[in-house]
Amino acid sequence: MPLLKRTTFPLLEPPKNLDSNEKLFQIRFTKEIFRDYEEYLNRLNLYRQKVWTCEVSGKSNLTYEEALVCEKQAAVKAQQLPKELIAPVLRMIQQYRTLSFTDLIEKVYSSLQLDPFEGLELHAMKDGSEAAYKVLKVIGSGSTKLCEVGWLGQDNAVVNTSLVKADDLICKKAPASRNTLKFFIREFYQKVSWIVNADLAKKYGIDIEPPEDIMNGEGLYKGRKRFANGEGASKKLKKDEKLLELPVKYPIDDLSVKPAIDDPVLSKRPPLSRDFRVPTNSVGDLLMIWDFCSSFGRLLCLSPFSLSDLENAICYKESNLVLVVEIHAALFHLLIKDEGEYFTFLLNKKKILKR
């Protein structure tokens, strides 16, 4: 379901006690039904705004209908992952779920290239030549890891079996691309914590329960005792209650003001986005560049563009994209049109500072 401000947007329930002769209004792509034309029109206008995000691919600045189409296309791409890869990929993602989304994809991608698993079809050396095989069973671990492989003949049928060292296996390319893994993770995993879908976990026998030490509150901070019950917990609770009872001293910072009883309930702040293609230490520069171009786009004669478009253009290495060229051209044009006034201003400013 498309996201609005990174949260799910619930559809309206159909009106009750509908009459067959009653005049109604229905939105084609959501099947929502309205009695009032104004409500129908307001809802439709909201769906037509480019404020929606595809839940599967994460693509933003879409209309609701465009986001629906994007989700269907992404779901098809997620199904492109070979069946024999589903179980090992699910286990790896469950194991490395604390990583960021980008690091998680890289970890799974590299693991698929290095570690053989059951059902994998690749090549190995046999009698001095390269031959196709299918991994039937993995035996041992580390440098002593062996694989029972079935050599494939015509129509991919297993002709005979043998034991091969894992180091002798030839992996020409990864069994799945990064994009396929990306769509698969977004489709079948809950966001933020990357927890495996319960139905898939049950189907492939994957344990999704947290470890016992985490459930008991142990192991989170070494060298620091944590009490779930007992005297320590009660003392901490009493101390917190006393702090809450302290009178508020004014004037006070705006962020420290507590809402009154009759104030409306504020929506929960969405989690910070960490899914960037640029390095973490360059995210601030990326945001400043995009904000500058968005704020002064009319002065620079630049059409509006999204943050993701700028990020993809900067990360594209094969050639200079039109967006990057246009930004540089707009800046140079402005400096040339300025006829050196900007540089004169900078020189005068330096002279004043030296005094």
Beta strands, then each sheet from edge to edge (+ up, - down):
strand 1: 3-4
strand 2: 7-8
strand 3: 25-26
strand 4: 33-34
strand 5: 52-53
strand 6: 121-126
strand 7: 129-139
strand 8: 146-152
strand 9: 158-165
strand 10: 169-170
strand 11: 189-190
strand 12: 195-196
sheet 1: 2+ 1- 5+
sheet 2: 3+ 4-
sheet 3: 9+ 8- 7+ 6- 10+
sheet 4: 11+ 12-
end
